[in-house]
Amino acid sequence: MRRFLSLIVFSLFITGLGNSLAATLIPATPKIKAKGYLLIDFDSGRVLAEKKSTQRMEPASLTKMLTSYVIANELASGNISLDDEVRVSEKAWRMPGSRMFIEVGKKVSVEDLLKGMIIQSGNDATVALAEHVAGSEDAFVSLMNQHAAELGMLDSHFVNSTGLPNKDHYTTPRDLAKLAVALIRDFPEHYDWYSEKKFVYNNISQYNRNRLLWRNKYVDGIKTGHTESAGYCLVASAKRDNMRLISVVLGTRSDKARNNETQKLLTYGFRFFETHKLYKADEPLTTAHVWKGAKEELPLGLAEDLYLTIPKGQYKKLVANMNLNARITAPIKKGQVLGTVNVSLGDEQYASRELVALTDIESGGLISNLIDEVKLLFE
């Protein structure tokens, strides 16, 4: 039977009260006037506030976040470049709603079209980009849905690149948060455009509809959306010190409301929570004895960085325990799971991650293996 040795490797706290946890006063989530919302930490993924976060809703121009993600991927793959000249089709030129004011038949660079889509939310620029990447908007939408599936946006479906209303075009606050995280994580150089406040094209100056870029110095994106049926929507990201939050607010009644409700969520998150990087990937957290191996000691660690988001002021009260397999026998392959690390705050477990081998260990020689066999008889 498999047995575990429970090892208290270290504690991140020393208090005269031992393991007792002082009460942490965190108020209820602010009342948010929206159809649905979600507030998460970018690094840890911890949900700090939510309402109807898995309910399908219209995304309006928040759709362009996925459009830009697909285009950023095409740029990174070398399939297109920022210098490409795109000839504007009549379909792109005739697009209703917000526009960049490109002209039919004229050539516009991919870079200008991207800025027109991200900063000005131009539907005309969006369709022009979709056609350049995939030949038609329909073909581009197929790419969008494939990328959405890969990102785990399992409750989303898209039928156009712009977010114009359609009964089969929907997403959820949780899926939009996944997309926001991926956009920042995978294409940080592309994400920088979401913080630009103004873009001038064809002697026409247009301003970013995300008013929080002026109102909150920590906000650096991401995207607004609005249709009559979807209401006013905003996915925002803000970074303060070493903590980044993602806020999704869908279905508010006005431009002012979406900014105010988002500001409430961000203020709540930064005021009452903090995020810490506890462990780095591939760094030894402990060592384990290896039987019948070419080496007797094996370093163990995590495959990915571990971040925790906790109530403010409670960092020193975190407790980490590591549980290792009772008998570790060679051969061992790097990445092999050989235990767990669990982190708790009071009675609540905040994280549980697999401890993996950080290196290979081959089987030992005949004599050393026989010696270990004898030793094991007395274990």
C-alpha positions in Angstrom: 0.0 0.0 0.0 1.2 3.4 -0.9 2.3 5.4 2.1 3.2 9.1 2.5 5.6 10.7 4.8 4.3 14.0 5.9 7.1 16.5 6.1 6.6 20.0 7.4 9.2 21.6 5.3 8.8 25.2 6.4 6.4 27.7 7.7 5.9 31.3 6.5 4.8 32.4 9.9 6.0 32.7 13.5 3.5 34.0 16.0 3.1 33.6 19.7 -0.4 32.2 19.0 0.9 29.1 17.2 -1.5 28.1 14.4 -4.4 30.3 15.4 -5.5 32.8 12.7 -6.6 36.3 13.6 -9.8 37.3 12.0 -9.5 38.9 8.6 -12.2 41.4 7.9 -13.1 41.4 4.3 -16.4 43.1 3.3 -18.9 41.7 1.0 -18.3 42.3 -2.7 -19.5 45.8 -3.7 -22.9 45.9 -5.3 -22.2 45.8 -9.0 -25.0 46.9 -11.4 -24.3 44.6 -14.3 -25.8 41.5 -15.9 -22.6 39.6 -14.9 -19.1 40.2 -13.7 -15.9 38.6 -12.6 -12.8 39.7 -10.8 -9.7 37.5 -10.8 -6.0 37.7 -10.1 -3.9 37.4 -13.2 -1.1 35.2 -11.8 -3.0 33.0 -9.3 -6.3 32.8 -11.1 -8.1 33.2 -7.8 -11.7 34.5 -8.1 -12.2 37.5 -5.9 -15.7 38.4 -6.9 -18.3 37.1 -9.4 -21.9 37.1 -10.5 -23.3 34.9 -13.3 -19.7 34.3 -14.4 -20.6 31.2 -16.4 -23.8 32.5 -18.0 -23.8 33.0 -21.7 -24.0 36.7 -22.7 -23.4 38.9 -25.7 -19.8 40.2 -25.9 -20.3 43.1 -28.4 -16.9 44.5 -29.3 -15.2 42.5 -26.6 -15.1 40.0 -29.5 -12.2 42.0 -30.9 -10.0 40.7 -28.1 -10.2 37.3 -29.6 -9.8 38.7 -33.1 -6.6 40.5 -32.0 -5.4 37.3 -30.2 -5.7 35.4 -33.5 -3.9 38.1 -35.4 -1.1 38.3 -32.8 -0.7 34.5 -33.2 -0.5 34.9 -37.0 2.2 37.6 -36.6 4.2 35.5 -34.2 4.0 32.6 -36.6 5.3 34.7 -39.5 2.2 34.2 -41.6 1.6 38.0 -41.8 3.7 41.1 -40.8 2.9 44.5 -39.5 4.1 46.0 -42.8 1.7 44.1 -44.9 -0.5 46.4 -47.1 -4.1 45.3 -47.0 -6.5 46.4 -49.7 -9.8 47.5 -48.2 -12.8 45.5 -49.5 -16.2 46.9 -50.0 -17.5 44.7 -47.3 -15.0 46.1 -44.8 -15.7 49.6 -45.9 -19.5 49.2 -45.5 -19.3 47.8 -42.0 -21.8 49.5 -39.6 -21.0 50.7 -36.1 -17.7 52.1 -34.9 -15.3 52.8 -37.6 -11.7 53.7 -38.4 -12.8 55.4 -41.6 -10.7 53.5 -44.1 -11.6 53.8 -47.8 -12.6 51.1 -50.2 -9.8 50.1 -52.6 -7.1 51.8 -50.6 -4.2 50.0 -49.0 -3.7 50.2 -45.2 -0.9 48.5 -43.2 -1.7 45.7 -40.8 -0.2 47.8 -38.0 -2.6 50.7 -38.7 -5.5 48.4 -38.9 -4.6 46.8 -35.6 -4.5 50.1 -33.9 -7.8 51.1 -35.6 -9.4 47.9 -34.2 -7.9 48.0 -30.7 -7.9 51.7 -30.0 -10.8 52.9 -32.1 -12.8 49.6 -32.1 -13.2 50.0 -35.8 -15.5 47.3 -37.3 -14.1 48.2 -40.8 -10.5 47.7 -39.7 -11.5 44.4 -38.0 -13.1 42.9 -41.1 -10.2 44.1 -43.3 -7.8 42.2 -41.0 -9.9 39.1 -40.9 -10.0 39.0 -44.7 -6.3 39.5 -45.0 -5.5 36.7 -42.6 -8.0 34.1 -43.8 -9.3 35.3 -47.1 -12.8 35.8 -45.8 -14.4 36.7 -42.5 -16.2 33.4 -42.3 -12.9 31.5 -42.6 -11.4 33.8 -40.0 -14.2 33.1 -37.6 -13.4 29.4 -37.9 -9.9 30.2 -36.6 -11.4 32.3 -33.8 -13.5 29.3 -32.5 -10.5 27.0 -32.8 -8.3 29.3 -30.7 -11.2 29.8 -28.2 -11.4 26.1 -27.7 -7.6 25.8 -27.2 -7.9 28.6 -24.5 -10.6 26.7 -22.7 -13.4 29.1 -23.6 -15.8 26.2 -23.7 -18.9 28.3 -23.2 -18.2 30.6 -26.1 -19.1 30.7 -29.8 -18.4 33.3 -32.4 -20.0 34.0 -35.8 -18.3 37.2 -36.7 -15.0 39.1 -36.0 -16.6 42.3 -34.7 -19.2 41.4 -32.1 -22.2 42.6 -34.1 -25.4 41.0 -32.5 -26.3 37.4 -33.4 -28.2 34.8 -31.4 -25.4 32.3 -31.9 -22.6 34.8 -30.9 -22.0 34.5 -27.2 -19.4 34.1 -24.4 -19.3 34.3 -20.6 -17.4 36.5 -18.1 -15.2 33.6 -17.1 -14.3 32.8 -20.7 -13.5 36.5 -21.3 -11.2 36.5 -18.3 -9.4 33.4 -19.7 -8.9 35.3 -23.0 -7.7 38.4 -21.2 -5.1 36.4 -19.3 -3.9 34.7 -22.5 -3.7 38.0 -24.4 -1.4 39.5 -21.8 0.6 36.4 -21.1 1.2 35.2 -24.7 1.6 38.6 -26.6 2.8 41.3 -24.1 4.3 43.4 -26.9 0.9 43.3 -28.7 -0.9 44.1 -25.5 0.8 47.4 -25.1 -1.5 48.9 -27.8 -4.5 48.5 -25.4 -3.1 51.2 -23.2 -2.9 53.8 -26.0 -5.4 56.6 -25.5 -5.5 58.0 -29.0 -5.0 57.0 -32.6 -4.9 59.3 -35.6 -5.6 58.0 -39.0 -6.4 59.9 -42.2 -6.2 63.2 -40.2 -9.0 61.9 -37.9 -8.2 61.7 -34.2 -10.2 59.1 -32.2 -9.9 58.3 -28.5 -9.9 55.0 -26.7 -13.3 54.2 -25.3 -11.8 52.8 -22.1 -12.1 55.9 -19.9 -10.3 54.2 -17.0 -7.1 54.8 -18.9 -7.4 58.4 -17.9 -9.1 57.8 -14.5 -7.0 55.1 -13.0 -3.2 55.2 -13.5 -2.9 51.4 -12.8 -5.2 50.5 -15.7 -3.5 49.5 -19.0 -6.3 47.9 -20.9 -8.3 46.2 -22.2 -11.4 46.6 -24.3 -14.9 48.1 -24.3 -18.0 46.9 -26.1 -21.5 48.1 -26.7 -24.7 47.2 -28.5 -28.3 47.9 -27.6 -28.8 44.2 -26.7 -25.5 43.6 -25.0 -25.5 46.9 -23.0 -22.2 48.6 -22.1 -19.3 46.2 -21.4 -15.7 46.4 -20.3 -12.9 44.0 -19.7 -10.2 45.9 -17.8 -6.7 45.0 -16.5 -4.8 46.9 -13.9 -1.4 46.3 -12.3 -0.4 47.8 -8.9 2.9 46.9 -7.4 3.3 43.2 -8.1 -0.4 42.4 -8.5 -2.4 42.4 -11.7 -6.2 42.1 -11.7 -8.6 41.2 -14.5 -12.1 42.6 -14.3 -15.0 41.7 -16.6 -18.2 43.7 -16.4 -21.0 42.9 -18.9 -24.4 44.5 -19.5 -24.3 47.8 -17.7 -26.7 50.7 -18.6 -24.2 53.4 -19.8 -20.6 54.2 -20.6 -20.3 55.9 -17.2 -21.7 52.9 -15.4 -19.3 50.4 -16.9 -16.4 52.5 -15.8 -17.8 53.1 -12.4 -18.7 49.4 -11.8 -15.3 48.3 -13.0 -13.5 50.8 -10.8 -15.5 49.4 -7.8 -14.2 45.9 -8.5 -10.6 46.9 -9.0 -10.6 49.0 -5.8 -12.1 46.1 -3.9 -9.4 43.7 -5.2 -6.4 45.9 -4.5 -7.7 47.1 -1.1 -8.4 43.7 0.5 -6.1 41.2 -1.3 -2.5 40.7 -2.1 -0.6 38.2 -4.4 2.7 36.5 -3.7 4.9 34.3 -5.7 5.7 31.5 -3.3 7.8 29.2 -5.5 9.5 29.3 -8.8 9.3 26.5 -11.3 12.2 24.1 -11.5 13.8 25.3 -8.2 14.4 22.6 -5.5 12.0 22.8 -2.6 13.3 19.7 -0.9 15.3 16.5 -1.5 14.2 12.9 -1.3 16.2 9.7 -0.7 16.3 7.4 -3.7 16.7 3.7 -3.4 18.6 1.6 -5.9 19.8 4.6 -7.8 23.0 5.9 -9.3 22.5 8.9 -6.9 21.0 8.8 -3.4 19.5 12.3 -3.3 16.8 13.7 -5.7 15.8 17.4 -5.8 12.0 17.9 -6.0 10.1 21.1 -7.0 7.2 22.4 -9.1 6.7 22.3 -12.8 5.1 25.8 -12.8 5.4 28.9 -10.7 3.1 29.0 -7.7 1.3 32.3 -7.0 -1.2 32.8 -4.2 -3.8 35.5 -3.7 -4.7 35.9 0.0 -6.4 38.4 2.3 -4.1 41.4 2.9 -1.7 41.1 5.9 -1.9 37.3 6.2 1.3 36.3 4.4 3.2 35.4 7.5 0.4 33.1 8.6 0.7 30.8 5.5 1.7 27.2 6.3 3.2 24.9 3.7 3.4 21.1 4.1 5.1 18.7 1.7 4.1 15.0 1.4 6.6 12.7 -0.3 6.1 9.1 -1.5 7.3 6.8 1.2 9.6 4.8 -1.0 11.2 6.3 -4.1 13.0 3.8 -6.2 15.2 4.4 -9.3 15.0 4.8 -12.2 13.4 8.3 -12.0 12.5 10.5 -14.9 12.5 14.3 -14.8 8.9 15.5 -14.2 7.8 12.3 -12.5 5.3 13.1 -9.7 6.6 12.0 -6.3 4.5 14.0 -3.8 2.5 17.1 -3.2 3.0 20.5 -1.6 -0.1 22.0 0.2 -0.4 25.6 1.3 -3.0 26.6 3.9 -4.2 29.7 5.7 -5.9 28.8 8.9 -8.4 26.0 8.1 -8.5 26.9 4.4 -6.3 25.2 1.8 -5.2 27.7 -0.8 -3.2 25.5 -3.1 -2.1 22.0 -3.7 0.5 21.2 -6.3 2.4 18.1 -7.5 6.0 17.8 -6.5 8.0 16.5 -9.4 11.5 15.2 -10.0 13.8 18.0 -11.2 16.3 15.6 -12.8 16.7 12.0 -14.0 18.3 9.3 -11.9 19.3 6.1 -13.5 19.3 2.7 -11.7 22.4 1.9 -9.6 24.9 -0.9 -10.0 24.4 -4.5 -8.9 26.3 -4.2 -5.6 24.7 -0.9 -4.5 21.2 -2.3 -5.4 21.9 -5.5 -3.3 22.9 -3.3 -0.3 19.7 -1.2 -0.7 17.7 -4.5 -0.8 19.2 -5.5 2.5 18.5 -2.1 4.0 14.9 -2.2 2.8 14.3 -5.4 4.7 14.7 -3.5 7.9 12.5 -0.6 6.8 
